[in-house]
Amino acid sequence: MGIANLGVLLVWVGWWAGFTMITYLLGNAWPLVNPWRTLGAALRGRLGSEWRLSRPYPDRLGSWPSVAGLLGLVWLEVVSPLAANPRALATVVVAYTLLIVGGAVVYGDAWFRRADPVARVFRLYGLLAPVRRGDDGGLSISVPGAGLARTRERLDADDVAFVVALLWVTTFDGLVVTTAWGRVLDAAAPAPAWLVNLVGIVAGFLVFLGGYRLAARVARGTADTYVTVGFVAGWFAPALVPIAAGYHLAHFLGYVVGLAPALVAVAASPLSPPANPSVLAVPAWFGGLQLAFVVLGHLLSVWVAHARAFDLFPGRLQPLRSEYPFVAVTVCYTMASLWVVAQPTVGGVAG
């Protein structure tokens, strides 16, 4: 990783790892600090009416652009030298800026609600956080996960796919740095690594999504309800977010702690950074924390699913019966995360 470059450190350590942690641990401040939203709104106000660029967001697209965008961004992170090459990273940031700002100029805030994968990731993680901003602009504090448990939003198939994609790419981001995945790349030779990673990220997403859809189908039967499979899947999908957050925290906390001194040192002198910034060696007991975060995410997931089941189904037995398949699939997801955390990584470090 290019730890002597401020841009690289800010993107990966300060933003993708650190700011994401702040979002699900404290609250979602991204709508307030999102530079692309601010720029898009300014340009839309100036150009939208003069050039007649403003359009309503096409419902037929739904949230599928954000699903493809999230998978594509993580795949690009894996197959390209973005983590170490400031020029490559700058190129991707400029391309992303043009795409997101262009969409905001044409479609307005709907672009961030439906198509921008980054804004949608932070929105979901913000529902997990104990601090939330209400419609009136005020702040409220509750137990972690309460926003996911209380929301009355029933997700459509495209939104369900995005939640599953968030869970999968968080797992895949950790998987690709393990020696186990390195053996997969070696076994697939002479197929290029970029192709193997592309097949892996798409296939893994489809497996995760298929498993979740199967759980929803079985849950409809165990609950003995006339509610459709699609409705059941959309209703319980928010319960997957804590698993993604738990694994993200397990994967990135040591990464942030280790590279925080480098970020401070380079930020203090960005034009003439130290050639070899100091990094912290993460103690061995961090491994126990990683396992604890994954398990905690799973427990929050079960609690959210439990609360939502009692909001949807009457009585006492029907909600409990509906949870059995979702508990089973979340156990599978959590076991996958625990397995990845336990694997040795390339070079002995994660990130």
N, C-alpha and C positions, 0 to 999 in steps of 0.2 A: 504494500500500500504506500502511496506517496505521502508519508507523514510529515514531510517538510513543506507541503503546499497547503496554504490556508483554505483554498477552495475545496480541495478534496476532503480535508478534515471537517469543514463546516457542513458539507453535504452529507457525508456518511456518519460522522461521529456526532456532530451537533444537531443535525436535522433528522435524518432517517432513523437513527438510533435514539438520540437523546430527546428530541422534541416529541417523537412518537411515544416514548415512555411517559413524558409529562402529560400527554393527551389522555392516556388511559389511567394514569395514576392520580391526576388532579382534575383536568378538564380540557375541553377542546377550544383552544384560542385561535385555531387556524383561520376561521372566517374573518377574524380581526386583523391578522398579520399576513394573509395570503397576498403576495405581491401581484400575482397574475389576475386575481379578482379585481384588485384596485385598478390595475392598468386596463383591464378589459372593460370595466365600467366607465372609465374616463374616455376611452376610445369609442365605446358604444354611444355615449352621450354626444360626442362630437361628430362621429361619422355615420351613426345609425340612421339618422333622419336625412342628412345631406346626401348620402349615397344610397339610401334605401336598402341597407344591408340587413336590418332587423327581420328576423323570422321567428315564428313559434317553433319550439323544439318538436321534431317529428316523433309522434308517439310510437310509430312502428319500430324505431330504433331502440326504444326502451333504455335499459341500462347496459345493454350488451357491449357498447363501446368501452365502458369502464371495465368490464370483465376482460375483454381483449387487451385493453391498455395495461391493466395490472399484470396479467400474465406476460405481456410483451416487455414491460419495464424490468421485471425481475429476470426474465430470460436475457435481456440485453445486459443487465448488470453481471450476469454469470458468464456470458460468452465473450464479453468485450473487456478491454483493459480500463474500465471506468474507475475502478478502485485505486489505480496507480498512475493513470495518465491524465494529467490536468487538461490537456487539449481535447482528448476524447470526451472527457466529462463535460467540458465547456460546450462542445459540439452538440451533445445530447440535450443539455440544458437549453441551448438556443432553439433547437428544433422543438423541444417540448413547449417552450415559451410561445413560439409562433403558432403551434397547434392550439394550445389552450386559450391564448388571448384571442386568436381568430375565432374560435368557437364561442367565446364569451361575447365578442362584438356582435356576432350574428344571433345567438340564442339567449344571451343574458344569463341570469342566475340559474336558469334551468340547465345550462351546460355544466355547472358545477354540481348540481343535485343529481344529474343523471349520467353524465359522460366522463367527467374528470375523475380518474381513479384515485388520485392523491386526496382530493377533497372528500371523496366518499370513504376512504380508509379512515381519515381523521374523524369524520362524522360518526362512524360506527364505534370507534374507540372512545369517542367522547361520551357515548351513551353508557359505557361501562364505568366511567369516572364518577367519583362522589360529588364533584362540583359540576353543575350544569347551568347554562343560561336559558332562562325561560323566554317565552314569546314577548313578554313585556320588557325584556332587557335585563331583568333582575337575576341574581344568582341564587341558587338553592343548593343545599348540601344534604346528601343522603348516603346510605350504605353503598359500597361499590356494587355495580350491577343492577341497581334499582331502576335506572333509566331503561335498561333492556327488559327488565321484568314488567315495567309499567306501561311501556309504549303499546298503544292499541293498533299500531301499524301492522298490517298483514302483508308480507312481502310477496310480490309476484315472482314468477319463475326466473326472470332475469336478475332480480335482486337477490334471490336465494343463491343463484349461481355466483354472484359477486361475493357474498359472505363465505361460501365454500372456497372460492378462489383466494380470498384473504387468508383463510386457514391453511390452504395448501401451499401458497407461495411463501408463507412464513416458515413452514416446515421445509420446503425445498431449498430455501435460502441457507438453511443450516445443513441440509443433506449434502449439498454440492461441495462443501469443504471437508467432508469426511473421507477417510481412506477407503471406506466401502464404496463410495461413489466413484472414487478414482479407479478402483478395480473394474467397475462397470464400464468406464470409458476405455480402459485398456482392453477389456474383453470385446468391446464393440469395434475396435480398430479393424480395418482402416477407415471406418466411417468417421467423418470429422466430428470433433467434440461439440461444435455448435449444433450439429444435427441431432446428436444423441441427447443433448440438453433440451433441445426443442421438443423432441419426442417425449422425453421424460417429463417436462413440465406440463405438456398437454395431456399425456396419458395419466399422470398422477392426478391432475385436476378432474378428469373424467371418472377415475376410480373413486375419488372422494365424493364427487357429486352423485355418482350412481349409488354409492353406499348410503348417502343421506336420503336420496329419493326412495330407496328400498325401505329404509327405516320409517319414512313417512307412510308408505303404503301399508307396512305391517302395523304401524300405530293406529291407522284408521280401522284396521280389523280388530285389534285388541281393545280399542275403545268402544267398538260397536256403535259407530256414529254414521250419520248421513252426510257429514261434512266431507268435502272432496279431498282427495290426496293432495292436490295443489294447495288447498287452503291449509291443511295440516302442516305441509312442508314450509309454507310461508310464515305460519304462526310461530313455529318453533325455531326457525333459522337464527333469530337473535341470540339464542342460547349458545351458539357456536363461537361467538366473539370472545368470551373469556378464555377459551382454549387457545385461540390465536394470540391473545395478549400475554397469557402465561408463558407460552413458548417464546414469544418475542422478548420478553423480559429475561427469560432464562438464557437465551442465545446472545443477547446484546449487553447485558449489564456489565459483565466482565470486560467486554470490548470497550465500553464507554469509560469505565474506571481506568483501564490500562492506558488508553490513549488521551485521557483528559489532560495530563501534564503537557503532552505534545501540542494539543490544541491551544492551551493557554500560552505556551512559549512561542508558537508560530504567530498567534494573534497579536502578541505584544510587539512583534517585529515582522510584519508580513512581507515587507520588501527585501529584507535581508534575514530570512529565517535561519535558525541553527541547522547545520548540515545533518546532525543526528539528534533530534529532539529526544528528551527523556521520556521513557514509558515506564509504567508500573507493572511489576510482575504480579499477576493475580494469584492469591494464595490458593492452596489446594482445597480448602473448605468451601470455596465458591462452587465446587461441583455439587455439594449438598444443597446449596441455595438454588441451583438450577433445577434440581429434582423437585424441590419444594415449590418453586414457582409454577412448574408444569402441573403438579398435583393441585395446587390452589386454584389454578385456572379451571381445571376439571371440576372441582367442587363448586365453584361459582357457576359454571355451566349447568350443572345438575340443579342447583337452586333456582336459576332463572327458568329452566325448563319446567320445574315443579310449579313455580308461581304462575307461569303462563298456562299450564295445563288446567289449573283450578279456575283460571279466568275463562277458559274456553268451554270446558265440559262441566256438566252439573254433577251433584252428588260427591261421593268420596272415592268410590272404586273406579269409576270411569276415568277420572284424571290420572290416577295411579297407573292404571293399565295402559294408558296412552304413552306413559313415560318409558316403559320397559324397552321398546326398540331404540329410543333416542339415547337412553343410558348405555345400551350396548354399542351403538355407533360412536358415541363420544368416548367410551372406553377404548375403542379401536384407534380413534384419532389420538388420544392421549398416550396410548402405548407406542404409537409411531413417533410421537414427539420425544418420549422418554428414551426410545431406542436411539434416535438421532443424537440426543444430548449425551448419551453414554458412549458414543463412538469416538475413537481417536480421530483427530483432524489433521489435515495436511499441514505440516510444519509445526503441529502441536498447539495451534491457536485457532480460535474461531473468529469469524467476522468476514 
